Amino acid sequence: MVQPALYWKALGFWAVFMVLYLVYKRFPNRVFAIFCGIHESNFQHYKSAFYSWIFLNVIEYALEHKNIADFETYFYSRMATAILLPWVIFILWYAVPAFYGKLPNIPLEVVYANVITVVAGIFGAIFERGLAQVQYFTELKAALWILFLLSIAHYLIFTFVKLPWADVFVEPDWK
């Protein structure tokens, strides 16, 4: 059974995610573009999910820091979850396109996307709890830092500089 705290974390994630999208739509600028989705591409949603989880955990830390017994485990479990969460959203969101196809209208797609965001938040909270049981040895920390920094680099480059030449679903043009 999922504990109520997981639901609250998931709803907090959804709320921060929505704020990041609405802030940029209301106040579009380069600073907000670092963290916020700048348009409706799936990639921008993954970026917003990554930063939403980070911001949510900064808020959580500010409220709960006195109750955190092991900061290192707290930190790395949240970092790992932030890295994984965009992939969780990818897997969850593409379930309907894979098994059903295109949704019949935009309002239904918006509802579906919001449900997926909350479910991803529940999964994120579950992963975070499980990852808090992991012993973070030096090589694992290094791997997490590399993936974390590469994630940030991807979000920055693919937002501000250029899109990748290789798409996820489209065959490369050299074939």
VMD Tcl script that draws the C-alpha trace (Angstrom):
set ca {
  {0.00 0.00 0.00}
  {1.25 3.46 -0.89}
  {1.71 5.65 2.17}
  {-0.01 9.08 2.29}
  {3.37 10.88 2.39}
  {4.09 9.52 -1.09}
  {0.86 11.05 -2.39}
  {1.72 14.41 -0.85}
  {5.17 14.31 -2.43}
  {3.62 13.42 -5.79}
  {1.14 16.30 -5.54}
  {3.97 18.62 -4.53}
  {5.92 17.48 -7.57}
  {2.90 18.10 -9.81}
  {2.42 21.58 -8.29}
  {6.07 22.59 -8.76}
  {5.98 21.17 -12.30}
  {2.90 23.25 -13.13}
  {4.47 26.37 -11.63}
  {7.58 25.91 -13.79}
  {5.45 25.71 -16.91}
  {3.18 28.61 -15.99}
  {6.02 30.89 -14.88}
  {7.74 30.68 -18.25}
  {4.48 31.16 -20.16}
  {3.74 34.28 -18.10}
  {7.32 35.63 -17.89}
  {9.37 34.20 -20.76}
  {13.06 34.98 -20.30}
  {16.42 33.22 -20.48}
  {16.74 32.71 -16.72}
  {13.40 30.92 -16.43}
  {14.18 28.99 -19.63}
  {16.99 27.25 -17.75}
  {14.51 25.48 -15.45}
  {11.12 25.80 -17.12}
  {9.58 24.15 -20.14}
  {9.74 26.70 -22.95}
  {7.31 24.87 -25.25}
  {5.29 21.68 -25.34}
  {7.91 19.22 -26.60}
  {8.34 16.09 -24.55}
  {11.98 17.00 -23.96}
  {10.97 20.28 -22.30}
  {8.61 18.31 -20.07}
  {11.50 16.03 -19.06}
  {13.60 19.09 -18.25}
  {10.80 20.54 -16.12}
  {10.39 17.23 -14.31}
  {14.12 17.08 -13.51}
  {14.18 20.60 -12.06}
  {10.77 20.24 -10.38}
  {12.07 17.27 -8.40}
  {15.18 19.22 -7.41}
  {13.18 22.31 -6.35}
  {10.67 20.17 -4.45}
  {13.51 18.55 -2.52}
  {15.11 21.90 -1.74}
  {11.75 22.93 -0.24}
  {11.48 19.61 1.59}
  {15.01 20.01 2.96}
  {14.27 23.54 4.17}
  {11.23 22.23 6.06}
  {12.67 18.93 7.32}
  {16.45 19.43 7.64}
  {16.40 18.99 11.41}
  {14.85 15.53 10.99}
  {17.37 14.27 8.42}
  {19.76 11.85 10.10}
  {22.05 11.18 7.12}
  {22.42 14.12 4.75}
  {24.61 12.22 2.27}
  {22.03 9.48 1.77}
  {19.26 12.08 1.61}
  {21.16 14.05 -1.03}
  {22.18 11.15 -3.27}
  {18.79 9.43 -3.15}
  {17.20 12.67 -4.34}
  {19.87 13.24 -6.98}
  {19.40 9.73 -8.35}
  {15.64 10.21 -8.46}
  {15.97 13.53 -10.29}
  {18.13 11.77 -12.90}
  {15.67 8.86 -13.26}
  {12.39 10.77 -13.19}
  {12.44 12.06 -16.80}
  {12.93 8.47 -17.97}
  {10.06 7.32 -15.77}
  {7.86 9.94 -17.41}
  {9.04 8.81 -20.85}
  {8.11 5.19 -20.09}
  {4.76 6.06 -18.50}
  {3.65 8.68 -21.03}
  {4.41 6.55 -24.07}
  {2.26 3.68 -22.75}
  {-0.90 5.11 -24.36}
  {0.76 5.86 -27.72}
  {2.20 2.33 -27.71}
  {-0.93 0.41 -26.72}
  {-3.75 2.70 -27.86}
  {-2.45 5.31 -30.28}
  {-3.17 9.01 -30.49}
  {-5.67 10.34 -28.00}
  {-8.83 11.70 -29.66}
  {-8.54 15.30 -28.42}
  {-6.23 17.80 -26.71}
  {-8.21 18.15 -23.44}
  {-7.96 14.38 -22.91}
  {-4.23 14.53 -23.65}
  {-3.81 17.32 -21.08}
  {-5.67 15.27 -18.45}
  {-3.57 12.22 -19.35}
  {-0.33 14.21 -19.08}
  {-1.33 15.53 -15.65}
  {-2.22 12.04 -14.41}
  {1.14 10.78 -15.69}
  {2.90 13.63 -13.87}
  {1.25 12.67 -10.57}
  {1.93 8.95 -11.10}
  {5.55 9.77 -11.94}
  {5.70 11.75 -8.70}
  {4.43 8.70 -6.78}
  {7.03 6.53 -8.49}
  {9.68 9.16 -7.76}
  {8.79 9.14 -4.07}
  {8.92 5.33 -4.06}
  {12.30 5.29 -5.82}
  {13.58 7.95 -3.44}
  {12.58 5.85 -0.45}
  {14.22 2.76 -1.92}
  {17.32 4.66 -2.94}
  {17.65 5.92 0.64}
  {18.51 2.30 1.53}
  {21.49 2.24 -0.84}
  {25.05 2.61 0.35}
  {26.54 5.40 -1.77}
  {30.15 4.35 -2.30}
  {32.66 6.50 -4.18}
  {32.15 5.03 -7.66}
  {28.36 5.26 -7.37}
  {28.60 8.89 -6.29}
  {30.90 9.60 -9.24}
  {28.46 7.92 -11.65}
  {25.57 9.94 -10.23}
  {27.49 13.20 -10.51}
  {28.41 12.42 -14.13}
  {24.79 11.61 -15.02}
  {23.51 14.63 -13.10}
  {25.91 17.05 -14.79}
  {25.30 15.50 -18.22}
  {21.56 15.88 -17.64}
  {22.01 19.57 -16.88}
  {24.26 19.96 -19.93}
  {21.67 18.28 -22.17}
  {18.88 20.48 -20.83}
  {20.93 23.63 -21.38}
  {22.34 22.74 -24.80}
  {19.07 21.42 -26.21}
  {17.21 24.47 -24.89}
  {19.63 27.25 -25.83}
  {22.12 26.02 -28.42}
  {20.82 23.31 -30.74}
  {18.70 20.21 -30.92}
  {20.49 16.88 -31.33}
  {21.01 15.51 -34.82}
  {19.65 12.14 -33.68}
  {15.97 11.97 -32.73}
  {14.62 9.31 -30.40}
  {12.06 7.86 -32.82}
  {13.13 9.03 -36.26}
  {15.78 7.16 -38.22}
  {18.94 9.17 -38.82}
  {19.11 10.93 -42.17}
  {22.36 9.16 -43.09}
  {20.59 5.81 -43.43}
}
mol new
graphics top color blue
foreach p $ca { graphics top sphere $p radius 0.5 }
foreach p [lrange $ca 0 end-1] q [lrange $ca 1 end] { graphics top cylinder $p $q radius 0.2 }
display resetview
